[in-house]
Amino acid sequence: MAALLLSVIYIAFIGLGIPDSLFGTAWPAIYSEFQLPISFASFVSVTICCGTIVSSMLSARVIRRFGTNKVSAFSTALTAAALLGFSFSGNLPVMCLCAIPLGLGSGAIDTALNNYVALHYSATHMSFLHCFFGIGVSVSPFVLSLVIGGEQGWRGGYRIAFCIQLAITVLLAVTLPVWGKVHPRAEAEGAASGRDLRLREIARIPGVKLMWCLFITSCAIECTCGNWASTFLVEYKHAAAEQAARIVMLYYVGMALGRFLSGILATKLDSWRIIGIGQAVLGAALVILLLPGGPGLAALGLFLVGLGNGPLFPNFNYLTPQNFGEEASQAVMGTQMAASYAGIMIAPAVCGLLGQAVHMGIFPFYLLAFYLVMLAAARRARRLPRRDQGRA
């Protein structure tokens, strides 16, 4: 029964990843059809991020009332409905409207499942959980590539994604009773043992702001690379567009591999040790990106950025009950997810503005600035006292 529940959670995280890469991949076809400027994609992406931040901040109360199982099922249904809405959208305002439930649903799933796995499973399972997110992120572009040239175009990709998401919703609905059987105390009365904390109270907890900083910096590096690495390669390293696309794929491969290796290492090492290894690899990667050289050297650097930064996010999540105790973990986790999405929303946009104002050669220096802040925050966060009373 426990294995079944873990499988369901993994599949739910595939569903979380499916919408994340779909819009960006489909956008060239969308803005051509709607005759929009390329930059108008920001209206949709910012709306999604705002919805995610709101739901992350409210997640503790909702999960405490309804339980992780019901919140995960309903939120997945919400994202499925949003994907269907995208497929029928005829203009940008309708897409922005559909982006609201997509963001709300994604934030709730992300917060609920990260905290649930941090409380009830090992660090290995947390890293593997985020590997499955990588599968979801990879599925969308692949599916879209199969249908975008056909009669239904990009809308067909969204409808296929909707069908996948609907199937995951049905699976979560059917397996609702399993959660209570595997971890009855956690699901009883919607995990009522959790503490209802306001944002001001959470911010006063020692170490919370340090962890916010770690989430922001890690996600800023991750998403800035995803958004601007290709432009950096083409404009600054003089790579062809096709070559740049293949190199960016290597970056995502490195991220997935880093999380997989983190899961294996977690059987021998604690989370802080894995974080330290990841940060060392990330530092070496940024040095490589700063070196003069062609696209080949940059490809190695970007692969290592993914390899080093990939394990950080799941391990930061796993530390939440250890750092702040089980009762406060759900409330703190919600604010950590909100901080993550703030970094995702703001950091790539600022990099784009700087690249336009100066040159895309600023890209590795921009990443380095976030990395140095991360190192300083991590050094202090390591000293936080353990409050989970010996959780494995």
C-alpha positions, 0 to 999 in steps of 0.5 A: 500500500505504501508503494502504491501511494508513493507511485501515485505521488510520483505520477502527480508530480509528473502532472505538475511538470506537464504545464510548465514547459508547454506554454513556452514551447507553444508560444512561437505558434501562438503569437504568430496566430494571434499576431502579438509581439513576442514579449507578450508571453510575459502577461501569461507567465506572470499571471501563472506565477502570481496565482502560484504565489497566492495558492502557496501562501494559502496552502497551509490552511487549505491542506489542514482543512481538507488534507493533502490527498483532496487538495492534490486531486482538486488542484490537478483537476484545476490545472487540467481545466486550465489546459483545456481552456488554453486549447480553446483560447482565441486571444491573449485575455482569455489565455490570461484568464486560464492562467489563473487556475493553472497557477493556483492549482500548480502552487497548491500541488507543489506545496502539498506534495513537497511537504508530505514527502518531506514529512513521511519519506526519505531524502532519496524519495524527495530527489526522485520526486523531482526527477518525475517533475523532470519527466513531466517537463520533458513530456510536453515539448515532445508531445507538442512536437508530434502535433504542432505541424498538423491540423490542430497545431498547438491546440492539439498539444494542449488537448493531449496534455489535458487528457494526460492531466485528466487521467492523473486527476482520476487516479488521484480521486480513485486513490483518495482512501489510500492516503489515510491507510498509509499515513492515517494520522497525517490525513485525519482531520486534514492534518489538524496538528499543523500550526496556523501561522501568519506570514509575519509569525513565519518570518520571525522563525529563526532561519526562515528568511535564510531558507527563502534566500536559498530557494530564491537563488536556486530557482533564479539560477535554474530559470534564468538558465532555462530562459536565456542560455540559448540567447547567450549561446547564439548572441555571445558564443556565436552558436547556431540556433539548432546547436544552442537548442541541443546545448540547452537540452544538455542543461536539462539532462544535467538537472535530471541527472543531478536529482537522480544522483542526489537520490542515490547519494541520500542513502549515504549522505545527509542533505547538507552534504549533498547540497555542498557537493552540488554547490561545488559543482555549480561553482565550477560550472560558473567558472567554465561559463566565464572562461573565453571559448566557443559553444562546446565549452559553454555546453560543458558549463551549462550541463554542470550548472544543471548537474550542480543546481538540480539537487539543491531544490529538493534537498532544501525542501527536505530540510523544512521539517528538520529546520522548523519542526513538523507542526510549522513545516506546512506553513513554512513550506508554503512561503518557501514555494512562494519565494521560489516562484518570486525568483522564477518570475523576477530573475529571468526578466531582470536578466533579459533587461540587463542583456538588452541594455548591456550585452548577453555576455552578462549572463554568467556574471548574473548567475554568479551574483546569485550563486555568491548570495546562495553560498553566504545564506547556506553557510548560515543556514547550516547552523540552524538547530535540528527540530524534528526530533531525529527524523530519518 
